[in-house]
Amino acid sequence: MARTTPHTRTLMAACASVALAVLTAGCTQGSSAGSPSPVPPSGRPTGTPGRAHVEGPGVDLTVTDAVAHLDRSGDGSLSMRVKSDDDAPEHLGMVATTEGGRGVLVGAKSAEGSGSLTTAGILVLSGTTVTFGGSGPRILLHHVHGVTAEHTLPLILQFGLAGMVRVQARVTSS
């Protein structure tokens, strides 16, 4: 092993201290005006099946008319409307059931704009409402379990800005 002088060890310790201070300062600074504020996963069902609303810094998202159309085996689709008044474009990146199931996101026929499938998920532009189902984007469900006695299906929707939003989708037979 190479021998180091006291001067070299002092210089190495000083460099390590400066690097640690820079890294720590970057992690502890508040958000700047140009970066979005983190939003906690606060989306809660409103008490009305098929509806949820999330509001916070830079986020205003409403889910309405959430209905799971399921057959006896638990296969089907989820229809709903998502209205975004966020400060920036929103994306629906994942749909999960409380029993560990996942929905498959399918983009709208248009390759651009609200309802299109991007690498981040289904795009919902600010100031627009996207209708899932029909000719819009779709969410396919396979072998879903967990329908409640009230004929609702607890879902977790993962959005880019709004975070995790919980909604009780009404269940109908398809």
Buried (B, 14 or more C-beta within 10 A) or exposed (E): EEEEEEEEEEEEEEEEEEEEEEEEEEEEEEEEEEEBEEBEBBBEBBEEBBBBBBEBEEBBBBBBBBBBBBEEEBBBBBBBBBBBBBBEBBBBBBBBBEEEBBBEBBBBEEEEEBBBBEEEBBBBBBEBBBBBBEEBBBBBBEEBEBBEEEBBBBBBBBBBBBBBBBBBBBBEEE
